[in-house]
């Protein structure tokens, strides 16, 4: 699959996310769920796949709000996702010490990291299941739009407000349909130069559904051979306003467990380290990974995936290495490219010679 330069990736990241405001220690008695954490609440906005003029609005009604609701009950069994025979309870961290006297080192560890990770997986995948078709996922997302539409209509006090709500519903459903993307090499789409450019392969029976979820979060659902196998959360760093390591300690470890495995992606030719990331493995074999993509894309990324499918198609990780000639100057990034995109994500080449002559 042909990939563009990191320079183009950064340009798209600025254009895709825009500029708009981000929570990590593992204390033994920390039982606060992300849904109860004030710092996980973001400004409510409407929005689905594609671009939405209402994405930066603050009407307080959107069910796409990035309020941490995906992780409600992350510390306890969810009756909607757990069978009566198997109630998952988050393990209490235990202190483990090694060495003697001055060399003695103690740290808190997760006695059952697979259970902790499974609870996090269940929170992210609630309402979805591996193998669901794109139409089934679109159907679940449509239900949220319909529920929000019903809530808006109940609050409407006049025919004009009702008409605006009907127009809103129409736009949201159209945007959701536009968020369904089939990855084909001849489509000339923007995703080959985006932050998810290494999450898929062209011409391999793969597609995606993506939505905006509030001001700071984009959700991507990936499908292989018509079945859901991966979900990606891309959070703008402004959501927490903290460094990546701090977000991992205070938030991600709270969601998925305090004992992730530290992983390193190496250059296949030189074995030089290209990036580090955290990985949690659930008791059912799913993988959760967190990545710091702030330098190139301005996001912290979480992926959760079906481990069985990954074994079949191979591991796919983002590439955050800045290529030679990369510029961090915002003016260069936004004003120096002749690549633009239409509403469907197709690349449009533009001629800036007339602008340069002025």
Helices and strands as residue ranges (DSSP letters): H 6-17, G 34-36, G 38-40, G 69-71, E 94-98, G 101-103, E 105-109, H 113-125, H 134-155, H 159-178, E 180-182, G 185-187, G 190-193, E 206-213, E 217-224, E 227-236, G 237-239, H 244-247, I 248-252, H 253-256, E 261-266, E 273-281, E 287-293, E 299-305, H 307-313, H 330-335, E 339-341, E 347-349, H 353-357
